[in-house]
Amino acid sequence: MFDFLDGYDLLGAFWVTVKLTVYSALGSLIWGTLLAGMKVSPVPLMRGFATGYVNVIRNIPLTVIIMFASLGLYSTLNIALGGTDIKGINFRLAVLSFIVYTAAFVCEALRSGINTVPVGQAEAARALGLSFTQVLRLIILPQAFRSVVNPLSNVLIALTKNTTVASAIGVAEASYLMKGMIENEAQLLLISGIFALGFVILTLPTGLILGWVAKKVAVKR
């Protein structure tokens, strides 16, 4: 029944999907946290940049961003982000695109978490002589992260599914392989079912585990 899978690296394709997700998630978390910090910063220029960035990026389709990275950065400006292998270049450009896009959603999730922290805590910290950066790093962000585990898990699940867009620039992840298999095989429904199950296996445990973590670390008010 599954003889048609011979010759196709199914696990390898999903491994590329996992790597895209992990690298992009780490980068998005870092950049999104910086954006959230700028969005609540007392410096107007930083607030304006972060607000503009989030509003613009969230309203641009991910496909447009990833095609710009491929055609604009690489084909036009010859920015390869290191290395000369085209597969590696496309992979890195895809990760960069996912970071740029997903960080906007991470920023908004964190900002909502920051808003849950009582204002009096920040005022008390400033009264003790702590700088804005210290207040954000030591007082606000630890509580904000604990209150937004569920929203961040939703962002991570969406990122996992968004990795399918990387096939547009030739990254050999799961959906890229699925497209090739559908073109060469007659088992359309079976192939679709296999790949759908693969993504469920990737995303369902993520939601369950992070949901459990959210309950464990929730801030008691």
N, C-alpha and C positions, 0 to 999 in steps of 0.2 A: 504493500500500500504506500509505503514511503520510499520506494526505490528511486523515485525522481529526485530525492535529496542528495543522492550520490553525486559527487563532483562539485557540490556547493558548500562553502565554508560558513554554515549557519552560525555556529558558535563564535567564529571570528568576527562576523558582521555585528553580532550583538555585543561582543567585547569592545568593538570600536564605539558603539553607542554608549556603553558604560563609561569609557574613557572620555568621550565628549561631554557626558553629563557631569562626571566628577571634576574635570578640569574647569569646565564652565561654571559649575556651582561654586567652587572655591574662589575663582576670580570674581564672580558676581557678588559673592558675600563680602569680599574685601572692598570692591569698588562701590557697591551699594551702601555699605556702612559709612564709607567716606562721604558719599552723597547725602546720606541722612544727617551726618554731622554738619555738613555745610548748610543743609536746609534749615537747621535750627540754630545756626551760627548767628552771633550778633553783628557779623560783618555783612552789610547789604550786598556787596559784590558776590560773595559766596552764596548767599541765599538766592540771589537772582540767577546765578549760573546753575545751581542745583534744580531750582524750580523750572527753568527753561529746558534743561536737559531732560528731566522726567517728562514734562509735557510734550516735548517734541518726539522723543524716542518711543514713548508708549503709543503714539499715534502713527508710527511708521511700520508697515508690515515687515516682519522678520525676513521675508524673502528679499525685500528691497535692500535691507541692511547687508545680508550675506552676499548678494550679487554685487553691491557696491564694494565690499571688501575684496571680492575676487577680481572684478573688472576695473575698479578704481584704484585700489591700493596695489594690487599685484600687476595686472596687465598694463596699467597706465603709468603708475609711479614706481614700479619695480620694487615694491616693498614686500619682501618674502618672509620676514620675521625669522630669519636664520635658515640655513640649509638651502639645498638646490633641488631636492627631490620633490616632484610636483605633488605626489600624494601627501608628503609631509607638509608642504606649503598649504595645500587646500585644508588639511586638518587644522593647522594653526589658525588660518583665516576664519574657519568655521567657529573655533573656540573663541576667538576675539569677537566675532559677531554676536555669539550667544552671551558673552560677558556684557558687551555694550547694551544689548537689549534687555537681558534679565535683570541687570543691576537696577534699572529703573523701577521694577516691581519690588525688588528687595528693599530699595530705599523707601518706597511708600509703606511697605509692611512695617519696617523699623520705625518710621515716623509715627505710625499709629501706636506702636508700642511705647515710644517716647512720650506720647501724649497721655498715656495711662499713669506715668510716674507723677506723684503729687508735686506740685510746684514748690511746696514748702521745703522739700528735701534739697532741691537745687539752691534755694535761697539760703538755707542753713549752711550748705557747703561753701557757698560764696562768702558768707559771713565769717567762716573760719579761715578765709584767705586762699581757697583753692581757685585756680584759674578755670576758664571755661573748658579747656581741654581736659583738665583733671576731673572736673565735675562730670563731664560727658563720659569719660573713660572709666571712672571709679564708681560713680553713683547711678547715672542714668542708663547707660547702655547695658550693664549686666541685668537690670530689671526689665529693660525693654526687650532684650532677647528672650528672656524667660516667658514673657507674655505673648510673644508672636511666633512660637514654635509651630503652631498649626498653620497660620498664614504662610510661613516660610516653607512648610512641607508642601503646601499647595503649589507654591512657586517652583519647588524642586520637581514635583510631578509634571507640571506644565513644561519645564525645561526638558525633562526626559522625552516627552512626546514631541517637543519642538526640534529635537535633534534630527528628525526625519527631513527637515528642510536642508540639511547639509548635503543631501544627495543632489541638490541643484547645482553644486559646484564639483561634483564627482567624488565626494568623500564616501568610501565604501562601508557605510554603516548599514543597519538592518533594512531600511526602506529602499536603499539603493540596490541591495541584493534582491529584495522582493520584486522590484520592478523588472530586473533582469530575468528572474525565474518566471514571472507571469508572461513575459514576452516569448520565452522558450518552452514553456510547459503548458499542458492543457488543464492542470489541476488548479483552476483559479480559486475556487472556494476553499479548498484544502490549504493552499499556500497562504491565502489571506487569514484563514483561521490560525495557522501556525504562528504567523508573525503577530497577530492580535494577542494570542496567548503569551508570546514572548514579552510583549510590552506590559501585559497584566502582571506577569511574574516579576518584572522590574519595578513597577510602580505600586502595586498593592502592598507588598511588605514595607515599602518606604512610608506609605501613609499610616499603616498600622503601628510601626515602630515609633515614628515621630509623634503619633497621637498619644502613645503611651508615655513618651518622654515629656510631652506637653503637660500631661496630668501630674507627672512627678515633680516638675520644676515650676509649676504655676505659682505665681506670687499671690499669697493670701492677703486680701485687703480687709 
